[in-house]
Amino acid sequence: MSYTNKLRSLLLVSFLLVGGLLAGYAQYTPIVKYQYAPAAYQSVFLDYVANNAASIINTYSGQYVGQVDSKGLLCGYGMFVNNDGSTIMGQFNQGKLLFGIKMSSQNAMVGDDENYANYSLSTGHLDYILRGSDRQVVDGEKLYDYAFVSMRYQNGDQYVGELYQRKRHGYGIYYYANGDIWYGEYKNDVRSGYGCLFDRNGEMTIGMWEGEDLRRCIFVRTDKKLKKKK
């Protein structure tokens, strides 16, 4: 098996089978909301997609902005904005979402297609957790610890994403007033983990953040030749 195939297998296994816990300030153990790839596998994914170019792909249903592989398949970090206003942002491989945030007008789902946390956007509450065919309804005091919200700041920036005990914690999208967009992980109200910055000029930076500091940084090239319309 080639190195590429081994890496692809490793990525698929890690994203679909490896579970993890998000850290928090709770006096009890936070619930497992979705299957989560640990930092070591996130780093492998970053290596895997490091050379994939950024492109804009227009389809009949919307527009994708993000990384693609040599075959033009979605592979790496990206965001898809549908014509109806719904969005998908996260990590892709072989044209499919591996992990990320899906938002419609009513719900936000964080995770992958088979394991995710489902939030109601009308209340902001975590409604249920899906693990394969098992649907777990969240109630009691834990219901109010978890939320998915939109918060605007005085400088014009906006955060859309998960909260834990009223702090940004989990996955979120940060819209800067200047047009830049960041997607990634927060811990205890601080940007912490792997993510992607889409700047207003169409460039991308992927890497690992600790607060506003980039501990690992890869600038993604833009390949205009891969821009196409279906």
N, C-alpha and C positions, 0 to 999 in steps of 0.2 A: 504494500500500500504506500503511495507517495506521501511526502510530508504534507502536501496540501490536503489530501483526503484524510490523513490522520488528524490534522488540525481541525478540519470541518467536523469530523466525528466527535472530537473532544469538545468542540463548542456546543454541538447539539445536545450531547449528553449532559454537559454542565448546565446549560440553560433549562433543560427540561426535567432533570432529575435531582439537581443539587438544591437542597432547601437551606434556608438561613433565617436568622432573626435580626430585625432592626433594633439597634440599641435605643434605650429611652430612660427617662427619669422615673418611670412608674415603680411603685412599691411591689407590684406583681410583674410577672413575666409578660411582656407584650405578646399579643397573639401573632401567629404567623399568617400574614395576609396573602403572600404569594411566594412562589419558589424563586429564590434569589441566588444569582451566581456570585460567589465570594470574590474578593479583590484579585486573587491569583488568576482566576478565569477571565475576569474583566481585562486584565493585562494581556492575556493571550488573545482575546478578541481584538484588542487595540493593535497588536502586532499583525493579526490576520488581515485587518482592513486598512492598515496604514498607507498602503500605496494605491488605494482605490480613490478615483477622482470624484469630485463633486459635480453634479449635473442637475439640470432642470428637465423633468420629463412631464409633458402634458398628455393627459389621457381624456377619454370621454367623461370620466367621473370626477376629475380634479387634477391637481398638480402635485408632483413630488419634487422636493428639493433635498438633495443629500447625496450620499456616496453610492456609487454603482461599481460593479466589477467589470472585467474586460468583455463580458458578454452583454453588458447593459442591464443586468439584473440588479435590483436593490440589494446592496450589500455594504453594511456599515451603519453609521448614524444618519438619520434623515427624518423628514417630516412630510406628511401627505395631508393636503388640505382639500377636502371634497367640495364639490359645487354646492352642497347643502349647508356648508359651514362646519361640518364635523371634521375633526382632526385626528391624526395618528402621528405620534412622535416617539422615537426610540431607536432601537437597534434592529437591523434587518439582516437576513441572510437568505440567499437563493430566492429573492423576491418576496419573502414572507417576514412578518414581524416576529422577532425572537422575544423581545421584552420591551414594554413601553407603556405609554398612556394613550388611551382611546377616549375621545370626548365627543358626545353628541349634544343635542340641546337639553337632554334630560339626565344623562348618566355619564359618569367617568369610570373607566375600567383601567386598573393598573396591574400589569403582569403580562402573561402570554394568553393565547387563545383558550387554554384549558385550565389555567391556574391564575386567578386574578381576584382582586378586591373590587367590588362594585359599589360606587357611591351614587347617591341621589343628589343631583345638582340643585334640586328645589329646596332640600333641607341641609345639604352638605354632609349628611350622616353616611357612615359606612353601613349599607343595607345588608350585604351578604358577602361571603367568601366562597368562591368556586374552586374545588380541587377535583378535576376530572368530572365525574358524575355526582360528586358529593357537594351539595350546596348547604353551607353553614350560615344560618341567620345570626346576626350579631345583635345582642340586646343587653340590658342591664347597664351597669356603670361604664363598661368598656365602650358602649356605643358612643358615648359623648367624648371619649378620649381621642377618637379618630374622626377626621373630617377631610373634605376636599373642598377648597374655597378659592375665591378670587379676591385678592387684596391689592388695593392701589395705595401708592405712597405719595407723599407731598411733592416729590421730585418728578412725578409722572410715570415712574416705573410701576410694573404690575407683576404680582406673583400669582400663578394659578397652579395649585397642586395640593399635595397631602400635608395635613397637620397632625401632630400627635401632642396632646395636652397643650394645645394652643400655640405650638411652636412648629415652624417649618421642619418637617421630619418625614422622610420617605422620598418620593419622586415628585418633581415639579418642573414647571416652565417659568422662566423669568423673562418678562418682556421689558427691555430697556426703553426709555423715552426716546432714545436716538435711533431706534429701529433694530438694534441687535436683539437676538433671542438666545437664551441659554436653556438647555435641557439637561437634567441630571439629578443627582442625589443630594439630599440635605440630611444632616444629623444635628439634632438639638439646636435648630434655628440657624445653623451655619452650613453653607455649601461645602460638601465633603464627599468626595467620591468621583467616579468616572462620569463624564458627560461630554457635551458638544456645544460650542458657541457658533451660531450662525450670525455673521455680521451683516450690516446693512448693505454692504457692497457685494454680497453673494459669496464671500469666502467662508471657509469653515476651519475651526480649530477643535480637535478632539484631544482628550487627555484626562488627567486626574487632577482635581482641584482640592485645595484645602483653604477654605474661605475664598478670598479673592486671589490667592496665590496658585499658580500652576506648578504642580510638582512634576508633571510629565506633560509634554506638549508636542503635538504633531500638527503641522499646518497641512491641510488637505488641498491639493492642487485642483484647479478648475479646468475641466476638459470640455471645451465648447463643442468638440466633434461628437460628443455623446448626447448632445441636446437633440431631442426628437419629439415629434408629435404623432400620436396614434389616432 
